Amino acid sequence: MEAYAWGEQVHLWSGGADHLLYTLKPHGPVGFESRWNGPWKLVEFSPDHAYLAISYLFDVVHIFSVSDGRELLATDTGYAQGGTWADNDRFVFGSATQVMQWTPTGGAKSIRAERWFGTISSRDGRWLAATAVTDSLQPHVNIVPVGGGQPFRTGLGSSPGFVTPTVVWYQEERPSQAYDPTEPDGVYHAFDVTTGTDQVFRFRAGEEPTAKVAADQPPDNWCCAPGDAG
């Protein structure tokens, strides 16, 4: 089973056959005045492979049933800002003004009145993290327990990535003279949700992340310990 995009079309290959799921809406030239407004693209299966989510800046978020190709969700809440599957069938995604959650039984609903960019989930599905950019002057990382409990908010920061189910790496931000009010300053933090501690750390030579984590990319290119997601 595979999902892929060909031109403006999103296809699902399953059961030995190719199925056209969706055609992205055409759009004209668009300028992105901020790194937080860049195009976000996502095609991702739920962990149990029962559903497929498509997140695209101009089409927001769509969710399909893999078994029969039915469209189960087409949002109407503004530009998509990235999403993630938490647990088997819970999809959490950011819009222009709020954080949304979709489940097969409950549909879509708002869970936070914030603008999240690049939402990610811990490997065990118990924690969510994202860059909160409701105020572009003060981007920070939000870390929220899925089942309820104490959330955490960092200082100026962006681009979180789970390196273990309970430890989040992120980049510190500093004031910038460029178009965006802040930019990464090269300092990395490790936040431990079990203790609520936030520590600055520096890589030794040769141990830096394998590629720079851009603010408009999901943090899937961190250098991680074997078996860790991040």
ABEGO torsion letter per residue (X at the ends): XBBBBBEABBBBBBGGBBBBABBBBBBBBBBBABAAABBBBBBBBBAAGABBBBBBAAAEBBBBBAAAGBBABBBBAEBBAEBBBBEAABBBBBBAABBBBBBAAAEBBBABBBBBBGBBBBAAGABBBBBBAABAABBBBBBBBAAEEBBBBBBBBBGBBBABAABBBBBBBBBBABABABBBAGBBBBBBAAAGBBBBBBBBBGABBABBBBAABBBAABBBBBGBBX
